């Protein structure tokens, strides 16, 4: 595997945002490559564009980083350090603050930097301070988010020559965390992913949030990992934990802990949307892990259901392409046993991006005509004119059936960012 992967999609977003007057907020889970993107790839780009290296001011506040400058986690010390570097009003400075949430009260400092005409500000963050809904408040409507994810399959495949089937198996087993590039054996990769859970992610949550029941937090994490692609809500999870694992926990606590896990960018919840009724269900969601390798390692690689893993990979790919993703429901009236009844059909994903909307089914295999009819029922019941797509695990040439439904192979979908268009 290549030792240097140029993350062109994210790099271009930084380039497009250069000197726009906003704080650029690079978010994502720890160890997904935010620091590398900003302080290596983007820095290299700026230097090639003629920016003097001394005008690029980088501060790493990540306590897990061997190059961290944790002594600057004090706001006043950080401010003094930065302003000692920003000395010439005729020069443009690029300030990059990695894991800025480690600095208490950072908002005023960052906003002060942003207000300087000759300073372009970039920060990274790994928790709820940097959710989309918070950024406009924290930075007074002068900040925007650039979400960074683990490697996509296409990034993971950079420089690789093995057949798709081999690459896909490795990817759906171990995922795309950049740190895996330095681990060669399955055991090394497994240990690395397990260490991320124990030493980084869960420790982060325990340090940041008031967790009174660590056993419950662990159990909720396991439930999320084992039920990717399944509809759930806090009440259902609380009942599951109490009945099967005898963990005493109420719905509100589950809801809080779910929020902490999602706010740390480890999972995302996709809301359930009634396509014909045009409304969301308030509590039901499907949860997807930010990286399938992390999910598999958490479960000790016991639950390798390829259909659910493929669905999770497709969800992550859609999100990395900046789609808002919901899970769909379409209700149809049908005659069953001589009676008219309402039947609910599931649509795996509704992906929207501006004016574009796509209904997508994930189907690892369609071995028979009956299986294909079952997968197509929900799409055929929708009735509007937006594009309907089936992504198959088989390597197939893209084609359109008589009902206007597009079929494409997983390989084609993962390797072509524009294929939906």
Protein Blocks (a to p, Z undefined) as FASTA:
>chain_A
ZZbdcdfklmmmmmmmgonlpacddeddehilpmmmmmmmmmmmmmmnopafklpccddf
bfkbmkbcfklmpmklmmmmmmmmmmbfkbccddddehkllpghklmmmmmmmmpmkbcc
ddddfbfklgfklmmmmnoopaccdddddddfklmmgopabdfklmmmmmmmnopafklm
mpmbfklmmmmmmmmmmmmmmmmmmmmpccfblmlmmmmmmmmmmmgoiacdfklmmmmm
mmmnopacdfklmmmmmmmmmmnopaccdddddfklopacfklccdddfbfklmmmmnoo
maccfklmmmmmmmmmmmmnopacddddddddddeehiacddddddfbacdehjbccddd
ddfbafbfklmmmmmmmmmmnopabdcddddfbdcdddddfkopacddfklmmmmmklmZ
Z
